[in-house]
């Protein structure tokens, strides 16, 4: 049976996974990878002479969809404190990350020695990211400074924020999103993407964004420029559609006026 497999079979297998089964690009690549492993194992055991699908190319992964909340949703979140202490902590952490871009692991490991103060008195955070080990340098927005002032900024034996484990914080953030009736489930990582989107919308350079967010290169930061470009395109589409409706209404009014009888 293995001897009957050809390169054409490999391409047909890809088509079957993507179109007939509706698999994602990532899942299709994994299935193709396992088939390749099986065939190379058959080659090692001399069942077949060569892997017939070794030249079948994997599909490029679709770029990840970075979800963020809108400026209006962020304002609603900032204007809605919660009586429940766990939900209120989660709300503050989301807002804090929206104005500094730190991921959960970086906020969880944030200690007072990571916080500095510039000559003008403005505070900043300088620490290596847990994911990439690349240093992030973030001058703090006044909103982030106010939240920071509510927690530990002096005792370096303890972290700045008394965060629960990730799953508990995730649960509280989902509850907040439901309470505020956001369209998307709220997650902490959305706050990081919200920060990047706000920066690019404010005209901050890609290089500065990469430094503040601790990206290994500016390619990661350029994703936020695409998000903003897409939003501009959608906003322009809405504007054009609105203009068409106005023009159609004006045309109807004009036609109606033509058929009106002028009183004697």
Rosetta blueprint (number, residue, H / E / L):
1 X L
2 X H
3 X H
4 X H
5 X L
6 X L
7 X H
8 X H
9 X H
10 X H
11 X H
12 X H
13 X H
14 X H
15 X H
16 X H
17 X H
18 X H
19 X H
20 X H
21 X L
22 X L
23 X L
24 X L
25 X H
26 X H
27 X H
28 X H
29 X H
30 X H
31 X H
32 X H
33 X H
34 X H
35 X H
36 X H
37 X H
38 X H
39 X H
40 X H
41 X H
42 X H
43 X H
44 X H
45 X L
46 X L
47 X L
48 X L
49 X L
50 X L
51 X L
52 X L
53 X L
54 X L
55 X L
56 X L
57 X L
58 X L
59 X L
60 X L
61 X L
62 X L
63 X L
64 X L
65 X L
66 X L
67 X L
68 X L
69 X L
70 X L
71 X H
72 X H
73 X H
74 X H
75 X H
76 X H
77 X H
78 X H
79 X L
80 X L
81 X L
82 X L
83 X L
84 X L
85 X H
86 X H
87 X H
88 X H
89 X H
90 X H
91 X H
92 X H
93 X H
94 X H
95 X H
96 X H
97 X H
98 X H
99 X L
100 X L
101 X L
102 X L
103 X L
104 X H
105 X H
106 X H
107 X H
108 X H
109 X L
110 X L
111 X E
112 X H
113 X H
114 X H
115 X E
116 X E
117 X E
118 X L
119 X L
120 X L
121 X L
122 X L
123 X E
124 X E
125 X E
126 X E
127 X E
128 X E
129 X L
130 X L
131 X L
132 X L
133 X L
134 X L
135 X E
136 X E
137 X E
138 X E
139 X E
140 X L
141 X L
142 X H
143 X H
144 X H
145 X H
146 X H
147 X H
148 X H
149 X L
150 X L
151 X L
152 X L
153 X L
154 X L
155 X L
156 X L
157 X L
158 X L
159 X E
160 X L
161 X L
162 X L
163 X L
164 X L
165 X L
166 X H
167 X H
168 X H
169 X H
170 X H
171 X H
172 X H
173 X H
174 X H
175 X H
176 X H
177 X H
178 X H
179 X H
180 X L
181 X L
182 X L
183 X L
184 X L
185 X L
186 X L
187 X L
188 X H
189 X H
190 X H
191 X H
192 X H
193 X H
194 X H
195 X H
196 X H
197 X H
198 X H
199 X H
200 X H
201 X H
202 X L
203 X L
204 X L
205 X L
206 X H
207 X H
208 X H
209 X H
210 X H
211 X H
212 X H
213 X H
214 X L
215 X L
216 X L
217 X L
218 X H
219 X H
220 X H
221 X H
222 X H
223 X H
224 X H
225 X H
226 X H
227 X H
228 X H
229 X H
230 X H
231 X H
232 X H
233 X H
234 X H
235 X H
236 X H
237 X H
238 X H
239 X H
240 X H
241 X H
242 X H
243 X H
244 X H
245 X H
246 X H
247 X H
248 X H
249 X H
250 X H
251 X H
252 X H
253 X H
254 X H
255 X H
256 X H
257 X H
258 X H
259 X L
260 X L
261 X L
262 X L
263 X L
264 X L
